[in-house]
Amino acid sequence: MTEKPPLDSSEDRAWLGEGHSETQLADVNGADEAGDDRPAWDSKIQYVLAQVGFSVGLGNVWRFPYLCHQNGGGAFMLLYVFLLLIVGVPLFFMELAAGQSIRQGSIGVWKHISPKLAGIGYSSCIVCFYVGLYYNVIIAWSLFYMGNSFQYPLPWEQCPIDVTTNDTVKECAGSSPTSYFWFRKALNITNSIEESGEFNSIMTGCLLAAWTIVSLAMIKGIKSSAKVMYFSSVFPYVVLFIFLIRGLMLDGAIDGITFMFYPKLEIWGNVQVWRQAATQVFFALGLGYGSVIAYSSYNPVHNNCHRDALMVSGINFMTSVLASMVVFVVLGFRAKNIAERCVAENLGLLNLMMSQESNQPLVKLGWPWISTTDPSTVALADYRQWYSQHSSMMGPNITDCSLEEEMNKGVEGTGLAFIAFTEVMALFPASPFWSTLFFLMLLNLGLSTMFGTMQGILTPLMDNFSILGRHRTLLTVSSCGLGFLIGLVFTQRSGNYFVTMFDDYSATLPLVIVVIFETISVAWVYGTDRFLDDIEVMLNWRPPVVYKYLWKYVCLLAMVGLLAASLLRMVFKRPTYTAWNQNTASEMTLEYPGWALAMIIILLVFACLPMPIGYIISMVKTHRGRDGRSEEGDSPEVHRELYTKCSSIEQLDPDSHHRDAPEEDSALLRPVFLPLGHELYQLLPQQEDEDEEQDTGV
């Protein structure tokens, strides 16, 4: 039996074609040479905290509760759980398994299947960078508010006095102290995106501090960020439970929870509700960013990633429910206070009417049982009952006071965190303590997500460019420095409008497209059966066959449907944003100007461009390689054998050269997900006249 030498040179490897990874040809006895010096988690708890910290973010606190309330309460939750099980968990499991088996970042994973797919990973990196740019601005806002929480009374409790008129500032009097502080003191916002204004120096300093924190936490990779995760991932849960216990003691808390969970099953017939539920599932788990892949790539190969997928998805959902309960007990308390103030104001007007007119008309209106002198003795339900009977006789000055109407207004995003919540905390005893606790929670939620986002950028780059891998610290500091410089656009007085633009448009469509191509890559290019085979070797048991059909059909169709719905919404509804008008002291909806629409399109195109570019570059290289080989002539030394995968439990048959290679072998000449050390490779003769040679197992 003659022994064939290993193919060490890059020239020798070239003939294997685009579908093969070089790691497949390494020494089978060295379990994964590429991963020998790869960092690893110190413990399973570190990894779980990292994944949970990344997936559980600000959206769980200020996006999910809003969607839940606006779209049918409990009915939306059931729809969310349904989509989570048939779309979210399978895709999350797919990314975990791919990263863990290949032990590469997002670029390396998809390049491993085929170099034509490398652009998927680069698109993920670009979207991660987009998200990191504006997400760190939210962290900067949290730092600003946390710094201002160490005052008593809180600076947003009361409207300031205009020294020129010795009266309340008009803009604050027309809105509220919390709105005024947010729009004028924190952002000093302009009236529209077209008015850029000068830089906000305080916010610029807070943004620098935010990027510095991220840089210091990421500077040593997962070795440093994992230690921070112990606090940043756990602390928000402590705060949420504290707020829930405190909130349940508030008047109106039960009303808030009732509004949150009251089911409205008719919403299931609304296509837009399905779109919003699917989008929330998609972003809640962090699919497409590459961060899930990056984190799982530092795991041991035999880690049970299926259990991790179910556990992290479950924790994420339960966190959303917990955060929603906290939000709605607080909003219920806020709505009850607003309604009671409304009753007091109306009773004051009625008292004035009684002093100016005869009491007889008020007696006819059933007035004696309502006290105008002590509004606190009048229940909200009693006032509403009286108003429903006699409102037509009272004129426009006397208004209804509805708790339901206040709850139905709903608040989300920055309006929930920096306006509604700050207003409620100002009513708490020891308000600086509660305010500091809340914004420290927001800070930690943002940081844990930010660490995962940056890992989705740094890990793929270091895995695919050895020079960057050797200079991890310089790459981390440079990336954070670049993020700060570009992020200065968000510290202009109009910066909040750009944050809204990035949040609404820069990530949504590109990430959906990325996940569509990820699913196609695994389900149709690599093959679900082969992927499940690799997972079986990795986990020592085979996942249910239902995943095969979910990946091939259900998840793919769901993502395509979400993409189509999002595109149609953008086409038929011109993109708008909410602006603050200083003169009217109110918010208004404006359409983006032409240059802003062009900016949105450029962001979307730039994020998606690596995918077609990567495909074209790979095709050109393949074509050139074929032309070069045809000019030099086929080399029998190079083309005399091909590699095919053998089962790790099968023995290589020394007489296999006497058998004719089946036609199916051509389908096996593609990469395998698992690193070396888990499978054997067999050399198959390609010419019938070489029967005298025996095969060698590599």
N, C-alpha and C positions, 0 to 999 in steps of 0.2 A: 504494500500500500504506500503510494507516494504521498508525501506531505506537501501541501501547497502553502507558500509563504503568505503571511498576513498582508493586507493592503494598507500600507502606512501613509504613503504620500497622498497629497491632495489630488494629484493627477490620476492615481489609481482609483480614487474614490469617485471621480467625476462621472465614470461610466454608469454608476448606480442610478443616476437620474435624480430628478427633483424630488421624488417622493420619499427619499431615504435620509434619515438623520445619521450623522457621523457617529453618534454615540452607540448606534447599533453594532458597529464594527469594533468596539473596544473589547478588551479582554473580558471574557465571560466570567472569569474567576474574580474579577474586581467588581464588586457589586454595583458601583455607579461612580466611575472615576470623576465624572463631572461634578458629582455632589459630595465628594470626600471632604472638601473644605467649606461646604455650604453651611451657613448658619442654621441653627435649629432651635425650636422652642425649648425652654428649660423644663416645661411641664405642660400637661394637657390643659390645665386651667388657664395658663397664659394664652394659649391658642384660642380657647373658647371665649375668653374675655376680649381678645383682639377682634374676633369675628363678630361678636355681639356688639362691641363698641363701635365697629364700623357700620354695621347694619342699623343699629338703633341710633338715630340722630335727631336733629331738630324737627324733621318731618313727622316723627312719631308724636311730638308734643303739639305742633301747631298746624299740621296739615291733616292728619288722620281724623282728629276730633271734628274739625270743620266739615270734612267730607261726610263723615258719619252722620252728623246732625242735618246737613243740607240735603242728604240723599236717602232719607228713609230710616235713619237711626238703626235699630236692630236689623232691619231688612238689608241695609248696606253691609252690616257686619257679616251676615250669612253669605252674601254675595262675595265679600272679600275672602272669607274662609274657603269658599268653593274654588275661586280662582287661585288662591294660595296653594291649594292641594294639587290642582291639575296643571298649573303652569309654574307657579313660583318655586315650589319644592323640587320638581324635576330639573328645572334649569339651574337652580342653586346646587343641587347634587352633581349635575353635569360639570359645572365649573370647579367644584371642590375635587371631584375625582380626576379631572384633567390636570389640574395644578399639582395634586399630590403624586400622581403617577409619573409625570414627566419631570417634575421638580424644576420647573422653569416659570418665568413670568409670562404675561399674556402674549408677548411677541414670540417667545420660544415655543409656547404650546401650539399655536396655530401654524407656525413655521414647521413644527415637527410633523404635522400631517402633510403639509405641502408648502414649499416656499411661495407658491402662488397666494397663500392665505396669510402671509406675514403681515400684510397691511391691516388686518383686523386688530392685531395687537397695537400697532402704531396709532390707529384711530382711538382705541381705548385710552392710550396715554394722553392724547390731545384732549379728549373729553375730561379726563381726570384733572388735567391742568386748568381747563375752563372752570370746573367746579371748585378746585382749590383756590382760584383767584377770588371768587366772590364769597366762598364759604368763610375764608379767613377775615373778610370784612365783617361778617356777622359776629365772629369771635371778637373782633375789635370793638364792635358796638357793645357786646356783653362786658368787656373790660371797662369801657367808659361808664356804663351804668353801675357796675359793681363798685367802681371807684367813687361814684356819687352817692352810693348807698350808705356810706359812713357819715351821714349827717342826720341831725334831728332838729326840726322836721325834715323829711325828704324834700329835695328841691322841686319835685313835681306835685307836691300836695296842694299848693296854692298858687294862684296867678300872681305874677310880679306886678309891682306898681310902676307906672310910667312917671319918671321924675319930672318931666316937663309939664304934665297935666295933673300930676298927683292923683291919678285915677288908675284903675286896673287897665293893663295893656289890652287894647281893643282886640287884637288877634286872639289872645287867651280867653277874653270874656266871650267871644263868639264861638269858641270851641270847648276846650276843657284844659285844666292844668297839665294833664298827662300828654294830651295831643300837642299842646304848645311846647312843652319841654322836648318832646321827640322831634318835631318838625323844625323848631326854631333853635333850641339850645344844642341838641345833639347833632342834627344834620345841617341846620341853617340852610334849609332846602330852597331851591329856586322854584318858580312857578311852572316850569316845564323842562323837558330834556333839552330843549333848544337854547336855554339859558344856562351856560356851563357854570359861570361864577368862579370865584377864586378857590384855592385849596382850603380845606378845613384843617387847620394846623393841629388841633387836638386829636381829630380822627386819624390824621396821618401818623401821629405819634403812637396811637393805640394800634394801628395796623402794623407799624414797625415792631411793637412789642409782641403782637400775635405771631408774626413770622419768626421772630427770635425764639419764642417758646417752641414753635414747631421744629425749627432748625435744631435746637438743643436736644429735643426729645428724639429726633430722627438721626442724629449725627453718627450713632453707632449701630444703625440698623435696628433689627428687632431686639437686639440685646438691650438697647436703651429704651426704645418705645414700649417694649413689653412691661418694663418695670413701672412706667407711668400709667399703663393700662390698669394696673391693680387699683389705682385710685380713680382715674377718669372714667372707667367703665362701671364701677360699683357705686360711686358716690351719687350719681343721678337717681339710682333706685332708692337710696336712703332718703333723699330729699323728696322724691315723689310720694313715698309712704308717709313721711312727716306731713306734707301738704294735704294728703288725702285725709289723714286723721284730723288735722286741724280744720280742713274744709267741711267735713261732715258735721262739725259742731256749729256751722254758720247757718243763719236763717236763709232759707231759699235753696239750700244744698240739694234737698230731695227733689225739688222742682227741676233743678238742673239735670240731675241724673234721669229723671222721668222723661225729659225732653230728648235726652241723648238716646235712650234705648227704646223709645216708643216706635214700634215697627210700622212701616208704611209699605206694604208688599207691592203696591201698584207701581213702585219705581222700577221693578224688574223689567217692565216693558219699555223703559227709556234707554235707548242706545248709548246716550252720553254718560249715563250712570255706570254702565258696563265699562266704558272707556276710562272713566275716572278710577274705578275700582282696579282695573288692570294696570293702569299707570302707577297707582299707589303700591300695588304688589311688586311691580317692577322696580321701583325706586327704593322701597322699604328694604329689600334684600340686597341692594347694591349690585344688581346684575349688569354685566357689560363693562364695568369700570376696570376690571382686571385686578382689583384689590382682593377679591375673594380667591382668585387663582394665585396671586402672589403670597397671601398668607398661608394657603394650604400647601404651597410648594416647599415650605420649611418643615412639613410634617414627616414623620416616619412613613415609609411606603405602605406598611400594613395597618395604618391607622384606620379606624372605622369611620370613613367620611360620610357614609349613609346615615349613621346615627347622628353625626354632627349636623347634617343638613336638616334633619327633622327637629333636632334640639334647638338650633339657632333660629329656625323659622318659627318654632313655637314660642320661644322667648321673645322674639321680635313682635309677634302678634299680641302676646299677653302684655308686653310693655305698652303697645299702642292702646290697649283697653285700659290699662292702669292710668296712662297719661290722659286719656279721654275722660275718665272719671274725675281726675284731679281738675282738669280744665272746666268741666261742666259744673262741678260743685262750686267752683270759684265764679264762673259766669252766672250760675243761678243766684248766688249771693249778690253779685253786682246788679243783675236785672231786678232783684227784689228791692235793693236800695234805690235804684232809679225810679221804680214804680212808686215806692213809698214817698220819695221826694216829689213826684208828680202829684200824688194825692194831697200832700201838704200844701203845694203851691195852689192847687185848685180850691182847696178849702179856704186858703187865705183870700182868694178872689171872691168866694161866696160870702165870707165874713164881711168883706168890703161892701158887697151888694146889700147885705142885711143892714149895714149901718147907713146906707144911702137911700134905701127904699123901705116901704112898709114890709113888715114880716109876713103879712098875709099871703103873698104869692109863694113864699118859700114854704109856708105851712101846707099849701095846696100841693106842693111838690113832694110831700112826705118828708119835710125837712127836720122836724123836731128830734128824730132819733139819730141825727148826725151832728156831732159837736164840731163847730168851726173854730172854737177856741183852743181845743186840744187835739190836733190831728193824730197824735200817737194812739188815741183810743179808737180810731176809725180803721177797721180792717179793710184790706185791699179788696176782698171779695164783696164786702158790704158796699163800698163805694162804687164798684163796678156794677153791682145790681141796681143801685139807685140811678147811676148814669144811664144804664140801658133803658130804663123806664122813662126818664125825663130829659134826656140829652137834647131832644128836638126843641125844648122850650128854654134852654139855657144860653143859646147863642154860641158863637165860635170861640169865645175866650175860655170856656170850660171844656176841658178835653178828657178823653178816656185815658186810663192809666193801666196799660196791659203788660203784665210780666211776659206773656207769650210773645208779644210783639218785640220786646227787647231781646228775647232769646232767639227769635227768628232772624234778627239782623245778622247774627253770626259774625265772627271775626277769625281771621286766619293769618298765618305768617307773622311778619313783624308787627302788624297791628295787634295781634293777640299778645305777643310777648312784651312789647315795649309801650303799649297803650292800655289795653284792657287789664292785664295782670298788674301793671304798676299802679293803676287806679285802685284796684282791690287791695293791694298790699299797703297802700297809704291809709286804708281804713282799719288795718289790723293794729292791735296794741303791740308795742315794740316793733314798729314798722321797719326800721333800719335792719333789724336782724332778719326778718322774713325776706326783705328785698335782697340783702347780701346772699342769703341762702339760695334764692331763686336764680340770680344771675351767675352765681358760682356753678349751679347745676347746668345752666345753658352753656357756660364756658366749657365744662367738662364734656357735655354731649357733643359740642362742636369740635373739640380737640380730638376725641376718640375717633370721630368720623374723618377728621382731617388727617390723622395718622394713616388710616387705611387708604385714603385718597392719594397721599404722597407715596405710599408703598406701591400703589398701582402704577406710579410713574417710575420710581427709582429701580425697583426690582427687575422689570423687563429690560431696562437700559443696561443695568450692570450685568445681567445674564448674557446679553447679546453683544456687548462691546466690552472686551476684556480690559481695555485701558480705563474705562469708567469704573469697572469693578475693582480695579486696583487703587482707585482714588475715590472711595466712597464718601469720605468727609468733604472733599472738595466739590463733588457732584451735589451732595445734599445742600451745602451752604450756597453754592451757585444757583441751584434751583429755587431755593427760598429767596435769595436776593433778586432773581429775575421776577419771581412772583410778586415781591413787594414793589418793584419798579413799575410793572404793568398794572398792579393793583392801585396805583395812585389815581387812575381814572375814576375809581370808586370813592375817593376822598374829596373830589370836587363837591361843590354845593349841589350839583345835579347828580352826584354819584349814586344815590339811592335808585334813580331811574335806570341806571346801567346794571345795578344789581338785579332789579326786576327783569330786565331784558335777558341777562345771562341765565337767571333761574328759570324763566319760562321757555326759552328757545335754544340756548346753546347746547344743552345736554339731551333733551328729550328725544328728538328725532335721531341724532347720531347714535345714541345708546340703543334705541330700538333696532336700528339697522345693524349695529354691531352684533346684538344678540341673535338676530335673524341669521346672519352669516355664521355665527358660532354654532347654532343649531344645525344648519345645513352641513357644516364641516364635520360635525360628529355623526349626525344621523344619516347623511347621504354620501359624503365623501369618504369618511373613515369607515362608517358602517356601524349600526347600533349593536349587531350581534358581536362583532369584534370588540367593540367598546365594552360590552357586558362581559365578554371573555376576559379581557384585561382586568376589569374590576373584580371578577371572580378570583383570579389569581392573587390580586392585591388584598382582598378582604377574606379570602378562604371560604367564601360562600357567594352564591349568585343572587343579585338583586331580582325582584319580581319582574316577570316579562312585560308587565304593564308599562314599565319605563320605556321599552322599545317603541310602543305605539304612541306614548305621550310625546317623546322626543321627535318622532318622525312626522306626526300629523297634528296632534292637539296643540302642543307648544308652538310649533311653527305657524300653524294657521292663526293662533291667537295673536302672535307677534305681528304677523302680516296684517291682520285685522286692526290691531292697535295703530300700526303705522298708517294704514289707509284712513282711519278715523281722524288721526292727528293731522294728516296732510289736508284732508277735506275741510277740517275746521279752520286751518290756516288760510285756505283758499277762499272759502265763503265768508269768513269773518275776519276782516282786516285786524291785524294785531293792534292792541291798545294797551295803555298803561294808566295807572291811577296817579294823578298829580295833586299836589297841595297848593291851593290858591291862597296866597297870603291876604289878599284883600277881602275875600269872603270868609276866610278862616274855615274852609271846608275842602273836602276832597272832590275831585271831578275826574271823569274818564276822558282821556285824550287819545287820538290816534298817533302812532309813531310817524314822524316826518319821513320823507323819502330817503334821506341819507341813513337814518336809523334802520329802515327796512333793508337797505343795501348792506348795512353792517350785520344784520341778522343773517342774511343770505350768505355773506362771506364766512361767518362763523360756522354755519352748517356745512357749507361746501368744504371748507378747510378741514373740518373734523372727519368728513367722509372720504376725502380725496386719497388718503393712503391706501384704501382698499383697492380701487382700480389701478392706481400707480404700481402697487406691489404685484398685482397680477400681470400687468404689462411688462414690468422689468423681468419677472420670472420667465415669461414667454420669450422675451428677447434673448435672455441668457441661454435658455434651452435651445433656441433656434441657432444661435451662434455656436453652441457646443456641438450640435449635430453637424453643422457645416464644417467645423474644424475636424471632426472625426472622419467625415466623408472625404475631405481633402487628403488626410494622412493615410486613409485606408483603415479598414477594420483590423484591430490588433488581436490576434488569437490569444495572446497572453492575458489580455484584459477581458475579452468577451467570452472566455471559455466557461464561465460559471456565473450563476446567479444565486442569491441567497433567498431562502424561504423560511418562514417561521415554523418551528416545531413546538408541540406541546411540551411544557416543562416536565410532564410526568411520563412522557414517552421516551423510549430508548432509541437512539439513532441506529438504523438498520444498515450494517455495512454492505449489504447486498442491494441496497436501494437503487444502485446505478443500473441494475438489470431491468428495472421497471420503467415503463414509459411514463414520462411526467404528464399528469392529467392536465386538461385544459384549464382547470380551476386555478392552477398554480400562478397563472398570470395575474389573477385577481389578488393574490397574496403579496405581490411585489409592491407593497405599500408599507408605510411606517407602522410600527407598533407603539402604543402609548407607554407601556411599561419600560423602565430602564433595564439595563443588562443585569444579569444575575437572577432574573425571573423567567427567562425563556432561553432556549437553545436555538441555534441557527444551523441549518443543514445545507451543504453545497450540493447543488443538483447539476449533473452534466447537461450541457446544452447541445451536444453533437452526438449522434448515434454512433459515429465511428470512433468514439473515445471510450468504448466499453471497458477497455483494459484498465482504465483509471478507477480508483476507488475513492469514495467521498470521504471527506474529513469533517467532523463536527467542530465548529468554531464556538 
